[in-house]
Amino acid sequence: MADPMKIRAQMKGDSAEIRVLMSHPMETGQRKDNAGNVVPAHFIQSITVDVGGKRVIQGQTGPAISRNPVFGFKVKGAKAGDKVVINWVDNKGDKRTDEATIS
């Protein structure tokens, strides 16, 4: 299991600004190690974000995203105190779920 995600969720005017750092190696499957062997692909495939119990983002990603990716987005209709729940699943079946509260 990967390290916990770092989530920052703050109200800015009438929307919530949410930023998340996902600790993940994000290997493309094209890089070779020092011995010349291909490093197997290992990357996040799907991400979901729920705010206040409602799904606001559901997306797919691929190997072209850098190691330890940072995603940021704004959500209208959210309010301080709402819970933000972020999930990801990678191509090896590993999963991670973390949550934060909008301040």
C-alpha positions in Angstrom: 0.0 0.0 0.0 1.3 3.5 -0.9 1.9 6.3 1.5 -1.1 8.4 2.5 -2.2 11.1 0.0 -1.7 14.7 1.1 -5.0 16.6 0.6 -5.6 20.3 1.1 -9.1 21.5 0.8 -10.0 25.2 1.4 -13.0 27.4 0.6 -12.1 30.3 -1.7 -15.2 32.4 -2.3 -18.1 30.2 -3.4 -16.0 27.2 -4.4 -13.6 24.8 -2.7 -10.0 24.5 -3.9 -8.8 21.0 -3.5 -5.2 19.8 -4.1 -3.9 16.3 -3.7 -0.5 14.8 -3.8 -0.6 11.0 -4.5 2.6 9.1 -3.6 3.0 6.6 -6.4 6.0 5.4 -8.5 4.1 5.8 -11.8 6.3 3.5 -13.9 5.6 3.6 -17.6 6.9 0.1 -18.4 9.4 1.6 -20.9 12.3 2.4 -18.6 15.2 0.0 -18.1 17.1 -0.6 -14.8 20.9 -0.7 -14.5 21.0 -4.3 -15.7 19.1 -3.5 -18.8 15.9 -5.1 -17.8 12.6 -3.4 -18.4 11.0 -2.0 -15.2 7.4 -3.3 -15.2 4.5 -0.8 -15.7 3.0 0.4 -12.4 0.7 3.4 -12.6 -2.6 4.8 -11.3 -5.5 3.9 -13.7 -8.5 5.5 -12.1 -9.3 8.3 -9.7 -12.6 9.2 -8.0 -13.3 12.3 -5.8 -16.4 12.6 -3.7 -17.3 15.9 -1.9 -20.1 16.0 0.7 -21.2 12.5 -0.4 -21.5 13.4 -4.1 -19.2 12.1 -6.8 -17.6 15.2 -8.4 -14.7 13.6 -10.4 -14.4 10.1 -12.0 -11.5 9.7 -14.4 -8.9 7.5 -15.9 -5.2 8.2 -16.0 -2.2 6.4 -17.7 1.5 6.0 -17.6 2.3 9.4 -19.0 1.8 11.1 -15.6 4.8 11.8 -13.5 5.9 10.1 -10.3 4.0 11.4 -7.2 1.4 13.3 -9.2 -0.3 16.4 -7.9 -3.9 17.2 -9.0 -5.8 20.3 -8.3 -9.4 21.3 -9.0 -12.2 23.6 -7.8 -15.7 22.4 -6.7 -18.7 24.8 -6.7 -21.5 24.0 -4.3 -19.2 22.7 -1.6 -19.1 24.2 1.9 -16.7 24.3 4.9 -17.0 21.1 6.8 -17.8 18.9 3.8 -15.7 15.7 3.6 -13.5 15.1 0.6 -12.9 11.4 -0.2 -10.3 10.5 -2.9 -9.7 7.0 -4.2 -7.3 5.6 -6.7 -6.7 2.2 -8.2 -3.5 1.2 -10.1 -2.8 -1.3 -12.9 -1.6 -3.9 -10.3 -4.9 -3.7 -8.3 -3.4 -1.7 -5.4 -5.9 0.8 -4.0 -5.8 3.8 -1.8 -8.5 5.9 -0.1 -7.9 9.1 1.9 -10.1 11.9 3.2 -10.0 15.4 4.4 -12.4 18.1 5.5 -12.9 21.4 3.7 -11.7 24.3 5.9 
